[in-house]
Amino acid sequence: MATQKDAELLVLLLRWSTEMGAEAAYAEIFADNFRKEDASLSNPAVGKLLTYGEAVGTFVKHGLLDKGLVNDFWLSSAVWDRLEAAVVRGREAMGEPRLFENFESLAKSAPV
């Protein structure tokens, strides 16, 4: 069950997302001309949203932020769907299978 502290942290995360320009990044990755199969970690919009998702996922993983609250508020699975191909290629290129693993875990835990 979410607490007041969860809500306070979520508000801080939302502020951070605004400061990093996440609105424009969301607009880019959900645009009709965005090809998720061609997404790249070098794309600033992709990088911003993956970094944000990994931070949120890490907080959830460590019990610092309620997963139910996050999944109720943020459609992480839709963002992950748009960016997963870039992550898979990045993991292969870097030889690092844990790249953005906390974001992936959060997104895959979201109800359908």
QUIPENOR-V199225 format. One line per field, one symbol per residue. burial: 1 if it has 16 or more other ideal C-beta (glycine too) atoms within 10 Angstrom, else 0. A space follows every 50 residues. Layout:
BEGIN
burial->???
END
This chain:
BEGIN
burial->00000100110010001001010011011000000000101010111111 01111111110000111011100101001101111110011000000011 111111100100
END
